[in-house]
Amino acid sequence: MDSFLRTLGHRHRSDRYWPGFVRVFKIIGLPEGDTILNAQRREVLKRGGGMSLLALLAAAGWLKPEDALAADWNKAAFETKSVEDTVKALNGSAPTASKDIVFFSTPDIAENVAVVPIGITSQVPNTQSIAILVEKNPNMLAAVFDVPAGTDPSLSTRIKMGQSSNVYALVKADGKYFVASKEIKVTLGGCGG
């Protein structure tokens, strides 16, 4: 490498005027240095250390494989086409309309159908879960969030909508279901109409 740079006559000037010049040759694999080898070695050590820690936690019984899986997947609920069918699939009865469920950070007109922001907060006592349903989507149930006891029953997320539709917030509290809705219009191409 040095002989190559000397033949160009820029050995010392390249360091001063082009500080990254030598590094380019190291990255493309010329015999000067082992920058890539060091990076690969560091990556192997990082990943190997993480895997060792996971194996140690699993061996000690602190980490169970089922903890990482979505064991409570309710496929039938996510394939429903109406609010009533969704509530039945979630093992509930007919929902009651509630003014204690509030939409926040949710636009009246969404300009990007792929990422529509939705914010829901529930003031229903003992809220156990909050589900988001989109009436005109192919599968009505968009998401279900479990709310641990003692936490603020509020969430913010983004959903995908196929067209203008009513969005429902379905709240489960003390085994009963409560519902609120908001109409969201979507624009194709962000034209605002």
NORBEL-V636451 format. One record per residue. N is the residue number from 1. RES is the residue in one letter. SS is DSSP state (hx for helix, st for strand, lp for the rest). D_FIRST is the distance of its C-alpha to the first C-alpha in whole Angstrom. Layout:
# NORBEL-V636451
N/RES/SS/D_FIRST
N/RES/SS/D_FIRST
This chain:
# NORBEL-V636451
1/M/lp/0
2/D/hx/4
3/S/hx/5
4/F/hx/5
5/L/hx/6
6/R/hx/9
7/T/hx/10
8/L/hx/11
9/G/lp/13
10/H/lp/12
11/R/hx/10
12/H/hx/13
13/R/hx/15
14/S/hx/13
15/D/hx/13
16/R/hx/17
17/Y/hx/18
18/W/lp/16
19/P/lp/15
20/G/lp/14
21/F/hx/12
22/V/hx/9
23/R/hx/11
24/V/hx/12
25/F/hx/8
26/K/hx/9
27/I/hx/13
28/I/lp/12
29/G/lp/11
30/L/lp/7
31/P/lp/7
32/E/lp/6
33/G/lp/10
34/D/lp/13
35/T/hx/14
36/I/hx/16
37/L/hx/18
38/N/hx/19
39/A/hx/21
40/Q/hx/22
41/R/hx/23
42/R/hx/25
43/E/hx/27
44/V/hx/28
45/L/hx/29
46/K/hx/31
47/R/hx/33
48/G/hx/34
49/G/hx/35
50/G/hx/37
51/M/hx/38
52/S/hx/40
53/L/hx/41
54/L/hx/43
55/A/hx/44
56/L/hx/46
57/L/hx/48
58/A/hx/49
59/A/hx/50
60/A/hx/52
61/G/lp/54
62/W/lp/52
63/L/lp/51
64/K/lp/53
65/P/hx/51
66/E/hx/54
67/D/hx/53
68/A/hx/50
69/L/lp/52
70/A/lp/54
71/A/lp/57
72/D/lp/60
73/W/lp/59
74/N/lp/62
75/K/lp/61
76/A/lp/65
77/A/hx/65
78/F/hx/61
79/E/hx/63
80/T/lp/66
81/K/lp/67
82/S/lp/70
83/V/hx/70
84/E/hx/73
85/D/hx/71
86/T/hx/68
87/V/hx/71
88/K/hx/72
89/A/hx/69
90/L/lp/68
91/N/lp/72
92/G/lp/73
93/S/lp/77
94/A/lp/77
95/P/lp/75
96/T/st/77
97/A/st/76
98/S/lp/75
99/K/lp/74
100/D/lp/72
101/I/st/69
102/V/st/67
103/F/st/64
104/F/st/62
105/S/lp/59
106/T/lp/60
107/P/lp/60
108/D/lp/63
109/I/st/61
110/A/st/58
111/E/lp/55
112/N/lp/53
113/V/lp/54
114/A/lp/51
115/V/lp/51
116/V/st/55
117/P/st/55
118/I/st/58
119/G/st/59
120/I/st/62
121/T/st/64
122/S/st/67
123/Q/lp/70
124/V/lp/72
125/P/lp/73
126/N/lp/71
127/T/st/68
128/Q/st/67
129/S/st/64
130/I/st/64
131/A/st/63
132/I/st/62
133/L/st/64
134/V/st/63
135/E/lp/66
136/K/lp/65
137/N/lp/62
138/P/lp/62
139/N/lp/62
140/M/lp/63
141/L/st/62
142/A/st/59
143/A/st/58
144/V/st/60
145/F/st/59
146/D/st/61
147/V/lp/62
148/P/lp/62
149/A/lp/65
150/G/lp/65
151/T/lp/62
152/D/lp/63
153/P/lp/63
154/S/st/61
155/L/st/58
156/S/st/56
157/T/st/54
158/R/st/53
159/I/st/54
160/K/lp/54
161/M/lp/57
162/G/lp/58
163/Q/lp/61
164/S/lp/63
165/S/st/65
166/N/st/67
167/V/st/65
168/Y/st/66
169/A/st/66
170/L/st/68
171/V/st/68
172/K/st/69
173/A/st/71
174/D/lp/74
175/G/lp/74
176/K/st/75
177/Y/st/73
178/F/st/73
179/V/st/71
180/A/st/70
181/S/st/69
182/K/st/67
183/E/st/67
184/I/st/63
185/K/st/63
186/V/st/60
187/T/lp/59
188/L/lp/57
189/G/lp/54
190/G/lp/55
191/C/lp/58
192/G/lp/60
193/G/lp/63
